[in-house]
Amino acid sequence: MGNINILICDDESDIVSALEIYLASEGYSVRKAYNGAQAVECVKAHGDVSLVIMDVMMPVMDGIQAASRIRETSNVPIIFLSAKSEDTDKILGLNIGGDDYITKPFNPVEVVARVRSQLRRYMTLGGTQKKEGTLSIGGIELDDGAKRVCVDGNEVTLTPTEYDILRHLMNNPGRVFSSKELYSSIWGEPGYGAENTVAVHIRHIREKIEIDPAEPEYLKVVWGQGYKIERGAAK
């Protein structure tokens, strides 16, 4: 795994060093940054960064601003670290394209597990594990061999997490999945308290595949039960 480069960005050097030790012991290569501006520059300068672990509160440029800049050019998975546990802070990070969120203080073993999970999805989306098959519902076409999603013939860019959610729903048209079920299926972890996390990703998917996200024709919410892709949605 030495060719898998992970960028760790935190203004607390002790946290960067601790995470570097754990990730290096797993065979990952580590790049380091200590504010958001350095993180943006690192991703821009080094096209081989496969995942970013980034603190939210940092000097010069905070993690939210940095992630927004990174998302302009890259779909690399971003895992946020923050001492804050409020849902609003978590949702803010997910809103600008974050894939996961870990609250400080954290168990480094948990961070490594989250890194593995995100890298699996990213490498699959990047095409290292090709799969046959195309899913089509209405104007949405998901080519799981090429890892591409087109809506009415126009390609849309999804993060690895968004892609996995959409593929899961399209593989089961008409079936309603609760937030807990979706979280367990996509993140591979128990979905307790996952409603806000899933809702943010669903909203992002809608913004990319729906003509009017407020009145979706594909990705529907079934109040009190969960989400589904409408079977045979009309264009």
C-alpha positions, 0 to 999 in steps of 0.5 A: 500500500506504499503507493497510497498517499494520505494527506493529514492536515491539522494545526496540532502537530501531535495529532498529525504525528500520531495519525502518521504513525498509525497509518504508516504502520498500515503501509500507507504513505503520508503527506502532512499539512498544518492549515487548510491552505497547505492542504489545498496546495498539497492536493494541487501539487501532488496528484497522487493524494488518495484521501484527506484527513482534515481538521475543521478548525485551523488557522490561515484557512479552515477545513471547511474552506479548504475542502470546498477548494479541493472539491473544485478539482478533486473527488478524493475522499475527505474525512473531517476531524473536529472537537465539535460534536454538534450536528450543525457542524457535522452537516456543514462539513458534509455539505461541502463534500466531506465523506465522513466525520470523526469527533475528537478525541478519537481512537486511532484504530477507528480512524484507520478503519474509516480510512480503509472504508473510504479508500475501498469506495474511492478505488472502486469508483476510480476504476481499479475494480471493474464491474460489468453492468449498466443501471438505467432508470428514466433519464439516469444511467449508471455504468458500473463498469466505467463508474460513470453516471449520466442524467439525460445524456450529461455526465454528473460528478458524484463523490464515492459515497454519493455514487455508492448510495445511488447505485444501492438505490438503483439496484433496488428500485421501488424499495424503501431504505431507512437511514439506518439501513443505508448507513449500514450498507454504505458505511459498513457500520451500525446506523444509529443516529445516522439520519442527518449524515444520510440526509445530507448525502441524499440532498447532494445526490438530488442536486446533481440528478434532479431537474428540481431537487425540491420536487424530485422525480427520482430520489423520493423520501417516504416520510417516517420510513426512508428513501427510494429510487422511484421505479420507472420514474418518468422523464 
